[in-house]
Amino acid sequence: MKAILRITLLMAAVVMVGITVAQAQRVIKGTVYMDGEPAAGINVEAHKGGSMMTSFDGKYEVEADAKSKYINFTFIDERKRLNIEGQSGDVFDFAFTGSIPSGDGDEVESGDVNLSSLEELMKAQNRDFLNELSLEQEFFKQNDFKSAMPHWEKLYNQYPKSTTNIYIHGGKMYENLIENAATDAERDKYIDLYMKLYDKRIKYFGERGYVLGRKGTSWLKYKLSAERDNAPEGDALKTIHKSGYEWLSESVQLQGENTEPPVLLLYMQTTVALFKLGELPKEQVVKNYEECTSIGNAIIAANEDESKVQQTQETVMPYIENIFGKSGAADCEALVNIYAPQYQENSSDAEWIKSMLRRLGRAKCTETELFGIATERLYELDPSAEAAFNMARRFLKNDETEKAREYYQMAIDQETDPKLKATYHYERGLIRFAKDGNYVGARNDARKALELDPDLCDANMLIGNIYATASSKFEGTAMEKSAVFWLACDYFAKARRGEDCSIEAAEKLRDYKKYFPNKEEAFMEGLQEGSTYHVGGWINENTKVRF
């Protein structure tokens, strides 16, 4: 009986210890605000507990002791304390500055805020406002931001609906503070205040789509600046891109054809960044690309602002095409899944089919069934140079080389765009090189391509490959055969300057340098390093002696 009693008491003691341990810990959480908005970069530390730093959502969650008396909130070198001793519950929101937002999401205004417009304040001859406005403007014009700031702050806090100049001037002053900040923590403090300025502008002056575009642009510019002491990594980098993407995405949706071209470009950049970080599926990247392309084309077609059209056409659209093509999201499976249903609806629209085929071609999806069907349909609708080029690719895929040559020639004869014609020459040169072994003809096509488009690095790669392959069949001594590799590497070096060819060209340079003539061979020929050497025969070009 005593044994049973001892066991029972022991079990009870174990249970009580478990209860005591469980009660000794609590998890405290909540949201930290600055001026009514979630605050990032706040270090939260519970008395007798854990600590963490808030992210952009301002939320925290820390372990605390059952007897914890307070929570410390620290931002840079300023610390504030919230007393929780004797308070029930485990959720504590905290306003580091300003007030905790009301239930409807708006910041609670203090009683002395005047929401009159500029016209109303002028009409009422509000002396306090007019005096602060005059002083702020005068100092701001002189770029004396330090003197302007106290007057600006009063206008910003007490007369937030008076004039948009408050927000324009404030933005410039915050940018100055960010760019001259000594530490990342100081930069982030001013960036957060800058973001709140954008929100306040939307609250009082609307233009949500336009302002969000500017907000996202400023956020990414300063959060990803090369001037930062420590580049963001991991989750921090994802959070930065996510926030920027959300603002830019909403801006593009709201603005449509009125989107500022740089916002459109940055939206695509951020889309691709999030895809590479594993935060967006490839289908979303394609959809966003389509959206950007559609808006860009609409801006150009509207032709309402000459400078905006030029910027969109010459800079933004080519860059969007470039980053999408290299994103890794533009694979054949994703593109076919997107375009196949659309093709059914647009199979009689020649311009739409051309646009689709260009995208499939850039993604090297020329062997897909969709590409083949659309190519034949386009040639039926519009037997143009571009249609002939696509037909050439189609025949090449089916090993109908003679038909492919015929259509390449048709494309070359009809095309007026120099860059497109350069591509046609380059691809025909590939056929002559790989299929026919016609080195001279292939080189002629590559040279013609470079005349039309000097930036087509693939054409330089083609000439380099032609020479490297031809070296063994080149008539001459062993020294003369080896010298051909000097010339091949000249072209690989030119190709390396192009972003699309840089990696492959660098590998070729490394691989083929080992075939250069050695110093002994050159010495016997009376050659010195750096001197000019002529490669004769059908090649007939000069190069430099090197080892």
TIPA-823736 format. One record per residue (C-alpha): residue number from 0; residue in one letter; chain; x, y, z. Coordinates in steps of 0.02 Angstrom, whole numbers, plus 32768, in hexadecimal, padded with zeros to 4 digits. Layout:
# TIPA-823736
NUM, A, A, X, Y, Z
...
# end
This chain:
# TIPA-823736
0, M, A, 8000, 8000, 8000
1, K, A, 808D, 8077, 802F
2, A, A, 80E5, 804C, 7F8C
3, I, A, 8049, 8079, 7F29
4, L, A, 8039, 811D, 7F89
5, R, A, 80EF, 814A, 7F67
6, I, A, 80D9, 8129, 7EAC
7, T, A, 8039, 8191, 7EA9
8, L, A, 808F, 8223, 7F02
9, L, A, 8124, 8216, 7E8D
10, M, A, 80B4, 821C, 7DF4
11, A, A, 8057, 82B2, 7E3C
12, A, A, 80FD, 8309, 7E5A
13, V, A, 8134, 82EA, 7DA6
14, V, A, 808E, 832F, 7D65
15, M, A, 809E, 83CB, 7DD2
16, V, A, 8150, 83E8, 7D96
17, G, A, 8113, 83DA, 7CE2
18, I, A, 808A, 8459, 7D05
19, T, A, 8106, 84CF, 7D59
20, V, A, 817E, 84C6, 7CC5
21, A, A, 80F1, 84E0, 7C49
22, Q, A, 80B4, 8578, 7CA7
23, A, A, 8162, 85C0, 7CB9
24, Q, A, 8169, 85EA, 7C00
25, R, A, 80F5, 8654, 7B96
26, V, A, 80FA, 8691, 7AE3
27, I, A, 80DD, 874B, 7ACF
28, K, A, 80B4, 8793, 7A26
29, G, A, 806D, 882C, 79D2
30, T, A, 8092, 88B7, 7955
31, V, A, 8102, 894E, 7968
32, Y, A, 80CE, 89F1, 7913
33, M, A, 8125, 8A93, 78E7
34, D, A, 80B3, 8B23, 78BB
35, G, A, 8021, 8AAE, 78A1
36, E, A, 807B, 8A33, 782E
37, P, A, 80CD, 8989, 7850
38, A, A, 8183, 89A9, 787D
39, A, A, 8218, 8946, 783E
40, G, A, 82C0, 893C, 7894
41, I, A, 827E, 8947, 7947
42, N, A, 82DA, 88D6, 79C1
43, V, A, 825C, 8888, 7A38
44, E, A, 829E, 883C, 7ADB
45, A, A, 8234, 87F1, 7B66
46, H, A, 826C, 8801, 7C1B
47, K, A, 82B4, 8756, 7C4B
48, G, A, 828E, 8719, 7B99
49, G, A, 82C1, 8717, 7AE5
50, S, A, 82D9, 879F, 7A62
51, M, A, 82C2, 87BC, 79A7
52, M, A, 82BF, 8846, 7926
53, T, A, 821E, 8872, 78CB
54, S, A, 820F, 8860, 780F
55, F, A, 81AC, 88D1, 779C
56, D, A, 8105, 8895, 77E3
57, G, A, 8138, 88D5, 7891
58, K, A, 8108, 8830, 78E3
59, Y, A, 8169, 87DE, 7971
60, E, A, 815C, 873C, 79D4
61, V, A, 81D2, 871B, 7A67
62, E, A, 81DB, 86A0, 7AF5
63, A, A, 81C9, 86ED, 7BA2
64, D, A, 81CE, 86B3, 7C55
65, A, A, 812C, 86A8, 7CB7
66, K, A, 8173, 8731, 7D26
67, S, A, 81AA, 87A5, 7C99
68, K, A, 8184, 8858, 7CCC
69, Y, A, 81A1, 88B8, 7C2C
70, I, A, 81D0, 88B6, 7B73
71, N, A, 825A, 8926, 7B2E
72, F, A, 8248, 896E, 7A7F
73, T, A, 82EA, 89B5, 7A35
74, F, A, 8302, 8A13, 7992
75, I, A, 83B6, 8A48, 796B
76, D, A, 83E8, 8A9B, 7A0F
77, E, A, 833A, 8AC1, 7A54
78, R, A, 82E7, 8A4A, 7ACE
79, K, A, 8234, 8A47, 7B0E
80, R, A, 81E4, 89D3, 7B8D
81, L, A, 8137, 8987, 7B9B
82, N, A, 8105, 894D, 7C4A
83, I, A, 80A8, 88A6, 7C44
84, E, A, 80B1, 8877, 7CFB
85, G, A, 8007, 8841, 7D38
86, Q, A, 7FB9, 8850, 7C89
87, S, A, 7F56, 87BB, 7C47
88, G, A, 7F67, 8776, 7B97
89, D, A, 8000, 875F, 7B29
90, V, A, 7FE0, 87D9, 7A9A
91, F, A, 8028, 8887, 7AAE
92, D, A, 8028, 8903, 7A1E
93, F, A, 809C, 8998, 7A38
94, A, A, 80AC, 8A45, 79E8
95, F, A, 8164, 8A75, 79E8
96, T, A, 8131, 8B1F, 79A3
97, G, A, 8085, 8B64, 797C
98, S, A, 7FEC, 8AFC, 79A2
99, I, A, 7FB1, 8A4A, 7988
100, P, A, 7F3D, 8A49, 78F0
101, S, A, 7E83, 8A45, 790E
102, G, A, 7E1B, 89AF, 78DC
103, D, A, 7DF6, 89F2, 782E
104, G, A, 7EB0, 89F8, 7804
105, D, A, 7EC2, 8AB7, 7807
106, E, A, 7F3F, 8B0A, 7878
107, V, A, 7EED, 8B66, 7907
108, E, A, 7F07, 8C21, 78EB
109, S, A, 7F32, 8C94, 797A
110, G, A, 7EB9, 8D1E, 79A3
111, D, A, 7F1D, 8DB0, 7958
112, V, A, 7F20, 8D6F, 78A3
113, N, A, 7ED6, 8DEB, 7828
114, L, A, 7E90, 8D94, 778D
115, S, A, 7E6F, 8E33, 772A
116, S, A, 7EAA, 8E44, 7677
117, L, A, 7F2A, 8EC4, 763F
118, E, A, 7EA1, 8F30, 75F6
119, E, A, 7E3F, 8F2C, 7699
120, L, A, 7ED7, 8F54, 7703
121, M, A, 7F06, 8FE4, 7691
122, K, A, 7E56, 9027, 7694
123, A, A, 7E51, 901D, 7753
124, Q, A, 7EFD, 9070, 775B
125, N, A, 7F39, 8FEC, 77D6
126, R, A, 7FD4, 9044, 7818
127, D, A, 8025, 8FAB, 7864
128, F, A, 8016, 8F48, 77C1
129, L, A, 804E, 8FD7, 7750
130, N, A, 80E4, 8FFC, 77BD
131, E, A, 811D, 8F45, 77C1
132, L, A, 80FE, 8F31, 7707
133, S, A, 8163, 8FCC, 76DC
134, L, A, 81F7, 8F98, 7748
135, E, A, 81F6, 8EE4, 770A
136, Q, A, 81F2, 8F1A, 7654
137, E, A, 827D, 8F98, 7669
138, F, A, 82F4, 8F1F, 76BE
139, F, A, 82C6, 8E93, 7645
140, K, A, 82EF, 8F00, 75AD
141, Q, A, 839C, 8F1D, 75F7
142, N, A, 83B3, 8E60, 7612
143, D, A, 83C4, 8E86, 76CB
144, F, A, 8364, 8DEB, 76FD
145, K, A, 839C, 8DF0, 77B2
146, S, A, 834A, 8E9A, 77CB
147, A, A, 82B2, 8E6C, 7761
148, M, A, 828D, 8DCB, 77C0
149, P, A, 823E, 8E12, 7860
150, H, A, 81C6, 8E7E, 77FA
151, W, A, 81A2, 8DEE, 7784
152, E, A, 817B, 8D7A, 7815
153, K, A, 80FA, 8DF4, 7858
154, L, A, 80A7, 8E01, 77AE
155, Y, A, 80AE, 8D45, 7798
156, N, A, 8062, 8D1F, 7842
157, Q, A, 7FE6, 8DAE, 7856
158, Y, A, 7FB4, 8DDA, 77A3
159, P, A, 7FC1, 8D32, 7746
160, K, A, 7F3A, 8D5D, 76C8
161, S, A, 7F76, 8E09, 7698
162, T, A, 7FE8, 8DE8, 7601
163, T, A, 8041, 8D57, 75AB
164, N, A, 80E1, 8DBD, 75B3
165, I, A, 80EF, 8D85, 7668
166, Y, A, 8107, 8CD2, 762A
167, I, A, 8175, 8D00, 7596
168, H, A, 81E9, 8D68, 7603
169, G, A, 81E5, 8CE7, 768E
170, G, A, 8215, 8C5F, 7614
171, K, A, 82AE, 8CBF, 75DA
172, M, A, 82E3, 8CE2, 768C
173, Y, A, 82D0, 8C2C, 76C0
174, E, A, 8335, 8BF6, 7628
175, N, A, 83BE, 8C6D, 765E
176, L, A, 83BC, 8C24, 770E
177, I, A, 83BF, 8B72, 76CC
178, E, A, 844F, 8B94, 7654
179, N, A, 84B6, 8BE7, 76DD
180, A, A, 848E, 8B6C, 7769
181, A, A, 8525, 8B25, 77C4
182, T, A, 84E0, 8A76, 77E5
183, D, A, 8462, 89FC, 779E
184, A, A, 83F7, 8A0E, 783A
185, E, A, 83F0, 8AC9, 7821
186, R, A, 83C8, 8AB2, 7768
187, D, A, 833B, 8A3A, 7791
188, K, A, 82F3, 8AB4, 780F
189, Y, A, 82E3, 8B3A, 778A
190, I, A, 82A7, 8ABE, 7706
191, D, A, 8217, 8A8C, 7779
192, L, A, 81E9, 8B41, 7794
193, Y, A, 81F2, 8B5E, 76D8
194, M, A, 817A, 8ACD, 76B9
195, K, A, 8100, 8B16, 7737
196, L, A, 8107, 8BBB, 76DA
197, Y, A, 80CB, 8B63, 763C
198, D, A, 803A, 8B13, 769D
199, K, A, 8008, 8BB9, 76E7
200, R, A, 800A, 8C0A, 763C
201, I, A, 7F94, 8B84, 75FB
202, K, A, 7F23, 8B9E, 7691
203, Y, A, 7F0E, 8C59, 7674
204, F, A, 7F2A, 8C6F, 75B9
205, G, A, 7EFD, 8BC9, 7569
206, E, A, 7F55, 8B96, 74C7
207, R, A, 7F74, 8AEC, 7516
208, G, A, 7FB4, 8A97, 7479
209, Y, A, 8030, 8B20, 744D
210, V, A, 8070, 8B35, 74FF
211, L, A, 8084, 8A7A, 751D
212, G, A, 80F1, 8A71, 7482
213, R, A, 8162, 8AF7, 74CA
214, K, A, 815D, 8AA4, 7576
215, G, A, 8193, 89FB, 7531
216, T, A, 821C, 8A4C, 74CA
217, S, A, 8264, 8AAB, 7560
218, W, A, 8258, 8A13, 75D1
219, L, A, 82BA, 89A1, 755C
220, K, A, 8337, 8A29, 752F
221, Y, A, 836C, 8A48, 75E3
222, K, A, 8353, 899B, 762E
223, L, A, 83BD, 894C, 75A5
224, S, A, 843A, 89DA, 7595
225, A, A, 84F0, 89AD, 757A
226, E, A, 8519, 8A34, 75FB
227, R, A, 84D7, 89C8, 7689
228, D, A, 8556, 8980, 7701
229, N, A, 8509, 88D3, 76F7
230, A, A, 84AC, 8892, 765F
231, P, A, 8406, 8840, 7690
232, E, A, 8403, 8783, 7686
233, G, A, 838D, 86F1, 76A1
234, D, A, 82E3, 871A, 76EC
235, A, A, 830E, 87D2, 76F9
236, L, A, 832C, 87DA, 763E
237, K, A, 8289, 877F, 761B
238, T, A, 8229, 87F6, 768D
239, I, A, 8270, 888E, 7633
240, H, A, 8241, 884C, 7588
241, K, A, 8195, 8814, 75C2
242, S, A, 8169, 88BF, 7606
243, G, A, 81A7, 8917, 756A
244, Y, A, 814C, 889C, 74FB
245, E, A, 80A6, 88B4, 7556
246, W, A, 80AD, 8971, 7541
247, L, A, 80E7, 896D, 748D
248, S, A, 8069, 88E7, 745D
249, E, A, 7FD8, 894B, 74A4
250, S, A, 801A, 89E8, 7451
251, V, A, 801F, 8992, 73A6
252, Q, A, 7F70, 894C, 73BE
253, L, A, 7F2A, 89F7, 73EB
254, Q, A, 7F8D, 8A5F, 736E
255, G, A, 7F84, 89EE, 72D6
256, E, A, 7FBA, 8A51, 723D
257, N, A, 7FE4, 8AE4, 72AE
258, T, A, 806C, 8A81, 7307
259, E, A, 8113, 8ADB, 7309
260, P, A, 818E, 8A7A, 729A
261, P, A, 8213, 8A65, 7323
262, V, A, 818D, 8A1A, 7395
263, L, A, 8161, 899D, 730E
264, L, A, 8217, 896A, 72FD
265, L, A, 8232, 895C, 73B9
266, Y, A, 8193, 88F5, 73CA
267, M, A, 81DC, 8876, 7350
268, Q, A, 8285, 8877, 73A6
269, T, A, 8235, 8855, 744F
270, T, A, 81C8, 87CC, 7405
271, V, A, 8261, 8771, 73C4
272, A, A, 82BF, 878B, 7468
273, L, A, 8231, 873A, 74CB
274, F, A, 822A, 86AA, 744F
275, K, A, 82E4, 868A, 7466
276, L, A, 82CB, 8694, 7523
277, G, A, 8244, 860E, 7517
278, E, A, 81B5, 8683, 7543
279, L, A, 8157, 8689, 749C
280, P, A, 812B, 85FD, 7421
281, K, A, 816B, 8608, 736F
282, E, A, 80B9, 861A, 732D
283, Q, A, 80A7, 86BD, 738F
284, V, A, 8149, 86FE, 7344
285, V, A, 8105, 86DD, 7295
286, K, A, 805F, 8731, 72BF
287, N, A, 80B6, 87CA, 7306
288, Y, A, 8124, 87D2, 726C
289, E, A, 8089, 87CE, 71FF
290, E, A, 803B, 8858, 7267
291, C, A, 80D7, 88C6, 725B
292, T, A, 80E3, 88A9, 719F
293, S, A, 802B, 88D2, 7185
294, I, A, 8037, 8974, 71EA
295, G, A, 80DB, 89A5, 7196
296, N, A, 8090, 898C, 70EA
297, A, A, 7FF7, 89F2, 711C
298, I, A, 8067, 8A82, 7157
299, I, A, 80C1, 8A80, 70B0
300, A, A, 8020, 8A74, 704B
301, A, A, 7FCE, 8B04, 70A9
302, N, A, 8061, 8B74, 7078
303, E, A, 8027, 8BFC, 70F1
304, D, A, 80D0, 8C27, 713D
305, E, A, 8165, 8C22, 70C8
306, S, A, 81E9, 8C0D, 7150
307, K, A, 8183, 8B85, 71A8
308, V, A, 816B, 8B27, 7104
309, Q, A, 8225, 8B32, 70DC
310, Q, A, 8256, 8AF8, 718A
311, T, A, 81DD, 8A66, 7181
312, Q, A, 820C, 8A32, 70D0
313, E, A, 82C8, 8A45, 70D8
314, T, A, 82F1, 8A19, 718C
315, V, A, 8265, 89CB, 71F1
316, M, A, 821D, 894C, 7175
317, P, A, 82C6, 8905, 713C
318, Y, A, 82FE, 88F6, 71F1
319, I, A, 825D, 889D, 7223
320, E, A, 8273, 8825, 7191
321, N, A, 8327, 8805, 71C6
322, I, A, 8309, 87E1, 727E
323, F, A, 8273, 8773, 7256
324, G, A, 82D5, 870F, 71D6
325, K, A, 8360, 86EF, 7254
326, S, A, 82F0, 86D3, 72EA
327, G, A, 82E8, 8616, 72DD
328, A, A, 822B, 8622, 72E8
329, A, A, 8216, 862C, 722C
330, D, A, 8226, 8571, 7211
331, C, A, 81C3, 8518, 718A
332, E, A, 814A, 84C0, 71FE
333, A, A, 8115, 8562, 7253
334, L, A, 8108, 85C4, 71B1
335, V, A, 80A3, 853E, 7157
336, N, A, 802C, 8530, 71EC
337, I, A, 800F, 85EC, 71E2
338, Y, A, 8005, 8601, 7126
339, A, A, 7FAC, 8564, 70E9
340, P, A, 7EFF, 859A, 7128
341, Q, A, 7F1D, 864B, 70EA
342, Y, A, 7F4F, 860D, 703E
343, Q, A, 7EA4, 85BE, 7027
344, E, A, 7E55, 8669, 703F
345, N, A, 7ED4, 86C8, 6FD4
346, S, A, 7EFA, 864E, 6F47
347, S, A, 7EC3, 86CE, 6EC4
348, D, A, 7F25, 8760, 6F0E
349, A, A, 7FCC, 8767, 6EB2
350, E, A, 8019, 87EA, 6F27
351, W, A, 7FED, 8786, 6FC2
352, I, A, 8037, 86E7, 6F76
353, K, A, 80D7, 8746, 6F49
354, S, A, 80E8, 8783, 6FFB
355, M, A, 80CE, 86D4, 7041
356, L, A, 814A, 8685, 6FC9
357, R, A, 81CF, 8705, 6FF6
358, R, A, 81BE, 86D7, 70AE
359, L, A, 81C2, 861E, 708A
360, G, A, 8259, 8638, 701A
361, R, A, 82B9, 869A, 709E
362, A, A, 8296, 860F, 711B
363, K, A, 82D5, 858E, 709B
364, C, A, 822B, 853B, 7093
365, T, A, 822F, 8527, 6FD6
366, E, A, 8218, 846A, 6FE1
367, T, A, 8172, 8472, 703C
368, E, A, 80D3, 843F, 6FE1
369, L, A, 8088, 84EB, 7003
370, F, A, 8119, 8542, 6FAC
371, G, A, 8106, 84D3, 6F12
372, I, A, 804A, 84E9, 6F03
373, A, A, 8053, 85A5, 6F1F
374, T, A, 80E2, 85B8, 6EA3
375, E, A, 8080, 8568, 6E16
376, R, A, 7FE6, 85CD, 6E43
377, L, A, 8047, 8671, 6E42
378, Y, A, 808D, 864C, 6D95
379, E, A, 7FDB, 862F, 6D57
380, L, A, 7FA2, 86D6, 6DA1
381, D, A, 803B, 873E, 6D7A
382, P, A, 80CB, 86F6, 6D11
383, S, A, 8143, 877A, 6D53
384, A, A, 81FE, 8772, 6D75
385, E, A, 81DF, 8741, 6E2B
386, A, A, 8165, 86BA, 6DF6
387, A, A, 81E4, 8676, 6D79
388, F, A, 8268, 8674, 6E03
389, N, A, 81F7, 860E, 6E74
390, M, A, 81D0, 8598, 6DE5
391, A, A, 828B, 8580, 6DCC
392, R, A, 829D, 854E, 6E81
393, R, A, 8209, 84D8, 6E6C
394, F, A, 8258, 8480, 6DD7
395, L, A, 8300, 8477, 6E30
396, K, A, 82AE, 841E, 6EC2
397, N, A, 8268, 839E, 6E49
398, D, A, 8314, 8386, 6DF9
399, E, A, 82D8, 83D3, 6D56
400, T, A, 8378, 8437, 6D43
401, E, A, 835F, 846C, 6C8D
402, K, A, 82B3, 84B3, 6CB3
403, A, A, 82FA, 850A, 6D4C
404, R, A, 8380, 855D, 6CE0
405, E, A, 82FB, 8596, 6C66
406, Y, A, 8294, 85EA, 6CEE
407, Y, A, 832C, 8638, 6D42
408, Q, A, 8356, 868A, 6C9C
409, M, A, 82A3, 86C6, 6C8B
410, A, A, 82AA, 8711, 6D3A
411, I, A, 8350, 8768, 6D16
412, D, A, 8311, 87AE, 6C71
413, Q, A, 8271, 87F5, 6CBD
414, E, A, 82AB, 8833, 6D68
415, T, A, 82C9, 88EE, 6D82
416, D, A, 82F1, 88EC, 6E3D
417, P, A, 83B0, 88DE, 6E4B
418, K, A, 83B1, 8881, 6EF0
419, L, A, 8334, 8800, 6EB3
420, K, A, 8392, 87EB, 6E0F
421, A, A, 8432, 87D2, 6E74
422, T, A, 83DF, 8742, 6ED1
423, Y, A, 83AA, 86F2, 6E2D
424, H, A, 845B, 86FB, 6DE9
425, Y, A, 84A2, 86B4, 6E8B
426, E, A, 842B, 861F, 6E8C
427, R, A, 844C, 85F9, 6DD5
428, G, A, 8505, 8602, 6DFD
429, L, A, 84EC, 857D, 6E82
430, I, A, 849F, 850A, 6DFF
431, R, A, 852E, 8527, 6D87
432, F, A, 85AC, 8502, 6E11
433, A, A, 855A, 846F, 6E69
434, K, A, 84FC, 841B, 6DDB
435, D, A, 8567, 8442, 6D42
436, G, A, 8616, 845E, 6D84
437, N, A, 8616, 84FB, 6D19
438, Y, A, 868D, 8563, 6D83
439, V, A, 869D, 85F4, 6D09
440, G, A, 85E1, 8602, 6CED
441, A, A, 85BE, 85F6, 6DA8
442, R, A, 8640, 867C, 6DCD
443, N, A, 85F5, 86ED, 6D48
444, D, A, 854B, 86E0, 6D9B
445, A, A, 8596, 8703, 6E47
446, R, A, 85F4, 879B, 6E05
447, K, A, 8555, 87DD, 6DB3
448, A, A, 84F8, 87C4, 6E57
449, L, A, 857C, 882D, 6EB2
450, E, A, 8571, 88B6, 6E30
451, L, A, 84B6, 88C1, 6E51
452, D, A, 84C1, 88AA, 6F0E
453, P, A, 856F, 88C1, 6F5B
454, D, A, 852A, 888C, 7006
455, L, A, 84F8, 87DE, 6FC9
456, C, A, 857B, 8780, 702E
457, D, A, 853E, 86D8, 6FEB
458, A, A, 8584, 8707, 6F40
459, N, A, 8631, 8721, 6F8C
460, M, A, 861F, 8679, 6FE2
461, L, A, 85F5, 8629, 6F3B
462, I, A, 8692, 866E, 6EE6
463, G, A, 86FD, 8636, 6F79
464, N, A, 86B4, 8586, 6F6F
465, I, A, 86CC, 8582, 6EB2
466, Y, A, 8786, 85AB, 6EC4
467, A, A, 87A2, 8534, 6F56
468, T, A, 8752, 84A5, 6EF5
469, A, A, 87AB, 84D0, 6E52
470, S, A, 8859, 84D9, 6E9F
471, S, A, 887C, 841F, 6E8A
472, K, A, 8850, 8428, 6DD0
473, F, A, 88AC, 84CA, 6DB3
474, E, A, 8939, 84B7, 6D35
475, G, A, 89E2, 84E2, 6D7B
476, T, A, 8A64, 84B4, 6DFD
477, A, A, 8A3B, 8480, 6EAF
478, M, A, 8A66, 8530, 6EE4
479, E, A, 89EE, 857B, 6E64
480, K, A, 8962, 8504, 6E98
481, S, A, 897A, 8533, 6F4F
482, A, A, 897A, 85EC, 6F25
483, V, A, 88C5, 85DB, 6EED
484, F, A, 8897, 85CA, 6FA7
485, W, A, 88DA, 867A, 6FC5
486, L, A, 885A, 86B9, 6F4B
487, A, A, 87CE, 864B, 6F90
488, C, A, 87EE, 8690, 703E
489, D, A, 87E8, 8742, 6FF9
490, Y, A, 8732, 8722, 6FCC
491, F, A, 870B, 86CB, 7071
492, A, A, 8752, 8763, 70CA
493, K, A, 86DC, 87D4, 7066
494, A, A, 8649, 8760, 708D
495, R, A, 8671, 8765, 7147
496, R, A, 863F, 881D, 714A
497, G, A, 858B, 87EC, 7128
498, E, A, 852A, 87B9, 71C1
499, D, A, 84D5, 8728, 7169
500, C, A, 857B, 86DB, 7133
501, S, A, 85EF, 870B, 71C2
502, I, A, 85F2, 8665, 721F
503, E, A, 8603, 85F4, 7186
504, A, A, 8684, 8667, 7135
505, A, A, 86ED, 8669, 71D3
506, E, A, 86EC, 85AA, 71D6
507, K, A, 8722, 85A5, 711F
508, L, A, 87B1, 861D, 713F
509, R, A, 87EE, 85B2, 71CF
510, D, A, 87DF, 8510, 716D
511, Y, A, 8831, 8549, 70CB
512, K, A, 88C5, 85AA, 7112
513, K, A, 891D, 8505, 7130
514, Y, A, 8926, 84EE, 7072
515, F, A, 8987, 8590, 7056
516, P, A, 8A34, 857E, 7007
517, N, A, 8AB9, 8572, 708D
518, K, A, 8B4B, 85EA, 70A0
519, E, A, 8BC8, 8572, 7053
520, E, A, 8B60, 855F, 6FB4
521, A, A, 8B47, 861B, 6FA8
522, F, A, 8C01, 863B, 6FC7
523, M, A, 8C2E, 85C8, 6F38
524, E, A, 8BBB, 8630, 6EC8
525, G, A, 8C08, 86D2, 6F07
526, L, A, 8B67, 870B, 6F5E
527, Q, A, 8B5F, 8777, 6FFA
528, E, A, 8ACD, 8786, 7073
529, G, A, 8A5A, 8816, 7045
530, S, A, 8A8F, 881C, 6F90
531, T, A, 8A12, 880F, 6F02
532, Y, A, 89FB, 8766, 6EB0
533, H, A, 899F, 8747, 6E0C
534, V, A, 8938, 86A8, 6DFA
535, G, A, 892F, 8689, 6D3F
536, G, A, 88CA, 8616, 6CD0
537, W, A, 880D, 8629, 6CCC
538, I, A, 8811, 8675, 6D7C
539, N, A, 8880, 8708, 6D49
540, E, A, 887D, 876A, 6DEE
541, N, A, 88FC, 87B8, 6E64
542, T, A, 890F, 878E, 6F1C
543, K, A, 898C, 87A9, 6FAA
544, V, A, 8A15, 8734, 6FE3
545, R, A, 89FA, 86FB, 7097
546, F, A, 8A23, 8666, 7105
# end
